[in-house]
Amino acid sequence: MSRESADLFLEAATQDAILRDKLKAAGNPDEFVKIAEALGYSFTTQELKSVVRENSEQVTVRRKTGIWPWLRQVTWI
């Protein structure tokens, strides 16, 4: 499990609509991580939260497409 894998996952998800569609089935962080693991990624929920937080500092979302709006809809607690 690693932050590097979480970074690679987010990079792939920003470019791949099919990947994002697969992740829509996740209703909670555990399901999200299981789907990502099935796709070859290895990270914990905490590692993903940390990477998302780090990559989204100073970001203003101006559109409703892509991965970021979806990530905000998942309950991460």
N, C-alpha and C positions, 0 to 999 in steps of 0.2 A: 504494500500500500504506500502511496506516495503523493506528495504535492505535485510532482512532475507529471504523474499520470492524470491527476485532476486538471492540470493546465492543458495537457494534450486533449483530454476529453472536451473541455470547454472550447478549445480551438476548433476541434472537429464539429462540435455542435453548432458553432456559429456559421459554419459553411455547409452543413448537411441537413436539409429539411427532412429527409427520411429519418435520420437519427433523432431529430427533435420530435417527429411524430411518434416514434417508438417510446420516447420518454413521457409522452402525455398520459400513458397508462399508469404512471407512478402516482400514488395518492399520498405517500409519505416518504421521508428520507430513506428508510430501509429499502422500500421497493425501488426507489430511484437508483440506489447503489447496486442492488441486485441486477437491474437491467443493464447498468453500465458495466458490471463485472461480466455479464453474459456477452457483452460486446468487446471484451478484452481489456477493459480498464480496471485498475486496482487502486482504490482510495477509500478512505473512511468519510463519513458524513462530515466530521469535524474538519478534515483536510479540505474537502470541497467548499465548505462554508468559509474557511480561511482564504482560499484562493479567490472565491467570488468576491469576498469583502475587499481583498487587496486589489483585484482588477476593476472593481466598480467605484473606487474612491474618485471623487470629483467628476463622476459621470452623470450627465443629464440625459434621460431617455426621452427621445422626441418622436419615436414611432412605436407602433404596437406589434411589429414583426420581430422575428429573430428569437434568440434564446433568452435574453434578459427578462422580458416580460413574463415568460413562462417560469423562470426561476423564482421570480417574486411571488408567484401564485402558490408555490409549494410551501407547506407548513414545515419549517425546519426545526422546530423545537421538539 
